[in-house]
Amino acid sequence: MPIEPEFTEVANPYTAEAPARHARDLEAVYDIPVTVSAVLGRTTMQVSQLLRLGRGAVVELDRKLGEAIDVYVNNRLVARGEVVMVDDNRLGITMTEIVKADRGN
């Protein structure tokens, strides 16, 4: 009796559709470490300006107060959120928007 190969459904990178997945399908990647970063904002300055910064200096960022911050996983933008206080001295992020991946990369 011939053995039939098993085929795994994969997502078509040219469409937005993805195959149905179950939690057990992802178990192989659960223990892979990733770096999660929350970026409050950015600025550009010359080295001479940077060297003049001292204690109490204010660096103006490109975001307004209350504007969502960017959340990156392994340097890829994945979400936007708001800063929240978790404990008396710890910060966290409430995700307010999930950024869809650009499959063109």
C-alpha positions as CSV (number, residue, x, y, z in Angstrom):
1,M,0.0,0.0,0.0
2,P,1.6,3.4,-1.0
3,I,2.1,6.0,1.6
4,E,0.4,9.3,0.8
5,P,2.4,12.4,1.6
6,E,0.8,14.9,4.1
7,F,0.4,18.4,2.8
8,T,0.3,21.4,5.1
9,E,-1.7,24.4,4.0
10,V,0.4,27.6,3.8
11,A,-0.6,31.2,3.3
12,N,-0.5,32.7,-0.1
13,P,1.9,35.7,0.2
14,Y,0.1,37.5,-2.6
15,T,-3.3,37.5,-0.8
16,A,-4.5,38.6,2.6
17,E,-6.0,35.2,3.3
18,A,-4.2,32.9,5.7
19,P,-5.0,29.3,6.4
20,A,-6.9,28.4,9.6
21,R,-4.4,27.8,12.4
22,H,-4.7,26.1,15.7
23,A,-2.6,26.9,18.8
24,R,-0.8,23.5,18.5
25,D,0.4,24.5,15.0
26,L,2.6,27.2,16.6
27,E,4.0,25.2,19.5
28,A,7.4,24.9,17.7
29,V,7.9,28.7,17.9
30,Y,6.7,29.3,21.5
31,D,10.1,29.2,23.0
32,I,11.9,31.4,20.5
33,P,12.9,34.7,22.1
34,V,12.0,38.0,20.5
35,T,12.9,41.6,21.3
36,V,9.9,43.8,22.0
37,S,10.5,47.6,22.0
38,A,8.2,50.5,22.6
39,V,9.3,53.7,20.9
40,L,7.9,56.9,22.4
41,G,9.3,59.0,19.6
42,R,12.4,60.0,17.6
43,T,14.5,62.9,16.9
44,T,17.6,63.7,14.9
45,M,20.5,65.8,16.2
46,Q,24.1,66.6,15.5
47,V,26.8,64.9,17.6
48,S,27.8,68.4,18.9
49,Q,24.2,68.9,20.2
50,L,24.2,65.4,21.8
51,L,27.5,66.1,23.6
52,R,26.0,69.3,25.1
53,L,23.1,67.4,26.7
54,G,23.4,67.1,30.5
55,R,21.3,66.2,33.4
56,G,17.9,67.8,33.2
57,A,18.1,68.4,29.4
58,V,14.9,68.0,27.4
59,V,15.1,66.2,24.1
60,E,12.0,67.1,21.9
61,L,10.6,64.1,20.1
62,D,8.4,63.9,17.0
63,R,5.3,62.8,18.9
64,K,2.6,64.8,20.7
65,L,1.5,64.1,24.3
66,G,-1.2,61.4,24.2
67,E,-0.3,60.2,20.7
68,A,0.1,56.4,20.3
69,I,3.6,54.9,20.7
70,D,5.0,52.3,18.3
71,V,5.6,48.7,19.4
72,Y,8.2,46.8,17.5
73,V,9.0,43.0,17.6
74,N,12.5,42.3,16.3
75,N,12.6,45.8,14.7
76,R,9.4,45.3,12.8
77,L,6.4,47.6,13.6
78,V,3.6,45.4,14.8
79,A,1.3,47.6,16.9
80,R,0.6,51.0,18.4
81,G,-0.5,51.6,22.0
82,E,-0.8,53.8,25.0
83,V,1.6,53.9,28.0
84,V,-0.1,52.7,31.2
85,M,1.2,52.2,34.8
86,V,1.3,48.5,35.7
87,D,2.6,48.8,39.3
88,D,3.7,51.8,41.4
89,N,6.9,52.0,39.5
90,R,6.5,50.0,36.2
91,L,5.2,51.0,32.8
92,G,3.3,48.9,30.3
93,I,1.6,49.3,27.0
94,T,-2.1,48.9,26.2
95,M,-2.3,47.8,22.5
96,T,-4.8,50.0,20.7
97,E,-4.0,49.1,17.1
98,I,-2.4,46.0,15.4
99,V,-0.4,47.0,12.3
100,K,-0.9,44.6,9.4
101,A,2.3,43.2,8.0
102,D,3.4,44.4,4.6
103,R,4.0,41.2,2.7
104,G,5.9,43.0,0.0
105,N,9.1,43.0,2.0
